Amino acid sequence: MKRVQVNLTGHAYNEETQYRLMIDFGEGKTQVKHAYVDVALAHSDVRLRVGHDKRPYSRQQIASIGGLSLIERAITDSTFRA
């Protein structure tokens, strides 16, 4: 199979503590794409995220491969992939 992904999201303990775990089993190797816990601080809109997630400033990681304007991703993307 080209790509199989398991995506688990939900709440732990209460509504203010959320988690996400995404594992990619594609092309014969296993990679953790996302693994984080997100906690609201003092019942406010401020949240603390701890774990492994996409870089918010990387267009190549946020956009799907079909939505990129170039055919391939940059060399730095594969070296410093988040």
Stockholm file with secondary structure:
# STOCKHOLM 1.0

chainA/1-82         MKRVQVNLTGHAYNEETQYRLMIDFGEGKTQVKHAYVDVALAHSDVRLRVGHDKRPYSRQQIASIGGLSLIERAITDSTFRA
#=GR chainA/1-82 SS CCCCEEEEEEESSSTTEEEEEEEECGGGCCEEEEEEEEEESTTSSCEEEEEECCCTTCHHHHSCGGGCSSSSCCHHHHHSCC
#=GC SS_cons        CCCCEEEEEEESSSTTEEEEEEEECGGGCCEEEEEEEEEESTTSSCEEEEEECCCTTCHHHHSCGGGCSSSSCCHHHHHSCC
//
